[in-house]
Amino acid sequence: MLKGIPKILSPELLKVLCEMGHGDRIVIADGNFPAQSMGKDGIVIRMDGHGICEILEAVLKVFPLDTYVEHPLNLMQVMEGDPVETPIWERYKELVKEADERGEAVIGQIERFAFYEEARKAYAVVATGEGALYANIMLQKGVVV
C-alpha cells in the first residue's frame, strides 16, 4: 500500500497509468462495452465490481488531462433517436471540475462507432461493472509539470 493513492487504484492500474505517455488514451468502460474485443491490441484491466464514477475520481487524482487538445475527456455520444437518459454525465462534470481547473470544458463527445474505433487504439481499457448506459469515457493523458 502507498500513502496518498486511492485504494481503488490497483497495482495493475497504477502501473498502466504510469506507463502511459503524453497523448496516450485510456477508456473506462461500462458493463455493456465490448472491452475484450476493443482492447485486444492493448491492455484490458478488469474492475467488474466497481462503477465508473469511483474509478474516475481516483484516476483523476493521479492522472493529468492533456492540455494540448480541446477535449481530453470524451464521452460516447448517445445515438440519435435513442431515448436513453445520461444522468451519470452530471457526476462526471462534478468530478472533472474538482480535478481540472478548466472544468467541464474539457469534456467532449464522440459518435458511438467513432468512439469504438478510437477505443481500439487506446493504450488500455478498464472494464467496469457500471450499469449506466452510455457511461463510457476516454481520457487522454497530459504531462506532469
Disulfide bonds with the S-S distance in Angstrom:
none
